[in-house]
Amino acid sequence: MKKPCSFVLYSQFVTIFILFVSVNSQLTPNFYSKTCPNLLRVVRKEVQSAIKNEMRIAASLLRLHFHDCFVSGCDASLLLDGNSNTSEKFTPANLNSARGFEVIDNIKTAVENACNGVVSCADILAIAARDSVLLSGGPFWKVLLGRRDGLAANFSGSSTALPAPFDSLNTIISKFQAVGLNITDVVSLSGAHTIGLGRCATFDNRLRNFNGTSSPDTTLDTTLVSELQNLCPLTSDGNNTTPLDKNSTDLFDNHYFKNLLIGRGLLESDQILFSSDDAIATTKTIVETYSNNSKFFFNDFVNSMIKMGNISPLTGSDGEIRTNCRVIN
């Protein structure tokens, strides 16, 4: 007897739903509830101490999680030491830029003292990123846990997969799509630039001869151009820093998006979310929405962080639990 169409569709839905649940249930917020019950308290204490010592570290820890997940998934491969041909720390996206490794070392030591050989470095990165946002005034979310650590760095992947300050909007969108993230994720995760600093080397291309025009980037506020030219003279080594979110440096809020509306996005990859021709059909409306409503931004940011944290995690018997985040066991 031929089954009715509604039954077939229902069966297909149940199958898809079961597959979805099985994939996403590999990570759970209660993963360490029995094996390391004080984990969240231990990590929070270490992150609080680090932020008290240097407020900028909140942005740095958040960025480490981002730069880890985009390369081979969230497996703590970024934390591995090595030489300039093997370690992800030496790729253009991370060299002289990625920071906070010593803080992760401190967290790992504290966690190991609480529960030896149980918690992965990849999960520590995810928790530290959440706590960095929360302690900067941003939203809370339950971090899904259960990742294991990768057995190798991915130097070539780190050199190509990570979005760069000089990428076009379409290139950035494509890089996000390559790891399963969408246009909303592009904008919401870019909002992480509401905290932290940017180096001259990441934006000085906009200050004088932008794209061979012999003039600054016309989408950059003229007053800000003058300020940044003084900060980043032609003789600069590119390492001077300035806030990514002018007038709201250390507070995790929606001010970053307000700046984009008036041409005060520091990085080219920030401002193109609002000002580029490609933004009209993709990201501009989202920027405007977030600039007017911080709740929408926070909600989407949380969803995007959870999605990003679920990029190709190693679970079960894959990978390992590193004793030292910098080296394979």
N, C-alpha and C positions, 0 to 999 in steps of 0.2 A: 504494500500500500504506500502510495506516495505521501510523504510527510508535508504538512502545510508549510507555506513560505514563512509564516510567523515563527513556527517551531525551529526551522532551519536558521533563521536570523538570530533567534534566542540562543540556540546552541553555539553559533559562531561567537556571539557576544560573551557567553560564559567562558568559552575557550580562551578568547582574547583577555578577558578579565583575570582568569586564573594565571595566564602567562605573565600578565602585568604584575600581579601580586607576588608571584614567585620570584620575579627578577628584583623587585624593589624591597621584598622582605629580607633579602640578604643583609641589609643594613637596618638596624633598629636602635632607637634611643636608649634601650635598656640592655644593650649588649654586654656591658660590664657590671650589671647590677649585683651579681654574685661574686664575680672574680676580682673586681676592683671597685667596691661600692663608694669609695671616697674620691674617685677619679675627678669628677667635675669640680669638687671643692679644691683639690690639689692644684689643678690647672688654673682655676680662677685666681687663686692666691698668687701664683707665680706671674700671671699676666698683670694683675693689679700692681704688683711690685715693680714690674718692668715699665709700666706706663707711668707710675709715680716717679720713676727715675728719668724717663724721657717720653713725653707725650707722643712724639712722632712714631714710636715703636708700634702703636696700635695699627697704623696704616701699613707698616712694614710687615707685621704678622699676617694681616689680611691679604696682602699682596703675595706672600709666600704660598698661601693656600691656592690662590688663583693661578699662580705661575706653575705650581705643581700639577694641578688637575688638568690643565690644558695640554700637558705633555705626558703621554702614556697613561692618562688617568690619574686619580688621586692615590698615588702609591709612595709618596715621599721620596721620589727619585731626585728631586731638586736638592735634597739635603745631603746627598752623597758627595764626599770630597773626591778629588782626583786631579788630573792635570788639565791643561788648556785644550786638550783634544778629546777629553772624555767627560768631564764634569759639566753638568748643566749650569753651574755657577759661573762658567767662563763664556757663555754665549752672550751675544750683544744685548739681549733682553735682560740679562741678570748681572753682568760684570759691572762693578762699581755702582750697582743699583739695588739688587736684591740684598736685603739685610735682615738682621734679627735671628741669625743662626745660633748665636750664643744664648739667646733667650730660649729657643727651642731646646738647646742642650740642657739648660737649667730646669726646664719643665720636665724633660725626660728623666733627669736625675731624681727629681722629686717624686715622679710617678713610679720609677723603679724602686725607690725606697718604700713606697706605699704598697706596691704589688709587683713583684719582680717577674719580668718576662711575659707580661700579659698584654700590655697596651701597645699598639703600633704607633710609630712616628706619624703615619698618615692620619690616624685619628687625633693625635695630639695637635697636628696642624689645623684640622677642622674645628676642634673645640677652641683653640687659641684664636682663630679667626672670628668665631662667634662672640667670644668674650671681648675681643678688641672692639667690635662694633658696639656691643652692649655698654661697655664701660666708657665709650665715647658719646653716649647719649642716643644710640641707635636702638633698633628693635631686638627682641629676644626671639629665638626659635630653638626647638629641640633638635640637637645635632644627631643625625643618623650615624651609627657607629658599627664597627665590625670589619673595617678595612684591614688589610695586611700590607706589609711593606714590600716594594719591588726589589728585585735582585740585581738591577742594573740601571744606570743613568741612560738618558737618551739625548745625547749631545745634538745630533742632527735634528731631531724633532723639536728640541727647545729653540733651535736656530730658525725654524720655519713656522711652527704652529702658533706661537704667541702673537697676539695683535701688537702692532708697533705704533708709536706716536705719529709716524709719518705715513701710515697706511691710509688708503682711500676708504670711504665708508663701505663700499661694496666688498672690498677685501676683508675688512673687519667682520662684516656680516657673514661672509663665506667661512672665515676661520671659526666663528661661533657655531655656524651650522655644521661644520665638520665634526664637532664634538657633541652634537645634539641640542644645541641651544638656539633660540630664535631671536627675532628682532627686539622683542620686549626685554629679553635677557641682556642683549647688547646695551640697551639704555640703562636698565636698572643696575647692572653690575658696573657700568661706567660711573654710576653715582657713588661708588666707593671712593672716588676722587674728591669727595666732600671732606676727607681728612688726608693729611700727609703733605709732602713737599715734592716738587719736581726740580730736576737739575737743568741747568742752562742747555746742556747737550741735547735735551729732549724737546726743546722748543725754540732754540735760537735760530733755526731755519726760517722762522716766521718774522724775524725782527728787521731784516735789511734787504735781502735779495730773494724774496719768496718766489719760488718756482721760476727764477730767472727774470723777474719783473723789475729788478733794481729798486724795489720798494717793499715795505713791510706787507704782511698779509692784511688785506683790506677788511677782513672779517674780525680783526683784532682791534679792540678799543684803542684809540690813538693815545689817550693818557697812559694806558697800561703799556703801550709800545715804548714810550719814553722811559717809564720806570724800569722796564725789562732791559732796554738797551744799556742803561746805566749799570744794572746788575750783571749783565753779560756782555762786556766789551769784547771787541774783536780779538784782544790778546788773552781772553779768558781760557782757562783749561776746561771749561764746561761743567765744573763741579759745584759752582755756586747754586744755592737752592732758594726757592720761593714757594709760598703756599699754592697748592693746586686749586684751593677754593678761597679766593681772596675775601677777607673780612669774616670768614668763618672757618678758621684753619683747623681747629681741633675738635669741633662739634660735628657729630654725624647727623646731618639734617638735609633738607632739600635745597639749601642755598646754592649748591653747585649748579643746579638747573636754572636758578634765577640768574646766575652769572652768564650762562650761555645765551640768554635772551638779550643781553646787552653787550655781547662781544667780549666777555671777560673770561672765556674758557682758556686755560693756560696752554694746553696741548692742542695741536692741530686735530688730533683724534677726538678731543673733547668738543671743540667748536663745530666740527663738521656734523655732529649729531643734530644741530639746529640750523646751521647756515649754509650747508652745501646743497647743490641742486638735487642730489640723490636723497637728501633728508626729507624733501617735500612728500614723497610717497612712502617713506619708511619710518623715520625716527622723530621727525619734528613735532608731530602731534603728541607723542609720548613725553617728550621733553617739556612741552607746554603744560601737559597734565600734571606732571610731577612738580613743576615749579609752582603750581597753584595748590597742590594738595599733597602734603607730606605723608599722609596715611596711605595714599595710593602708591607712592614710592616705596615706603617701608614694606607694604604688603608684597609688592612685586619683587623687591630686593630679597626678602626672605625666601620666596618661592624660587627665585633664580639661584640663590646660594645653595639651597637644598638640591636643586637639579645639578648644579655644577659639582657639588660634593659627591654626586652619584655617577660621575663619569668613569666608567670602566674600573670600578674598584676590584681589587684582588680580595677574594674571600675564601673561606673554607681552608683547604690545604695549599692554596696558591700562595706564593711569596713566603714571607717570614715575619716574625716579630723581632725587629732589630734591638740589640742590646744598646748599641750606640747608633744614633740616627745618621752619623756621618759615614759609617762603613757597613758593609755586608757582614753578617755573623761569620 
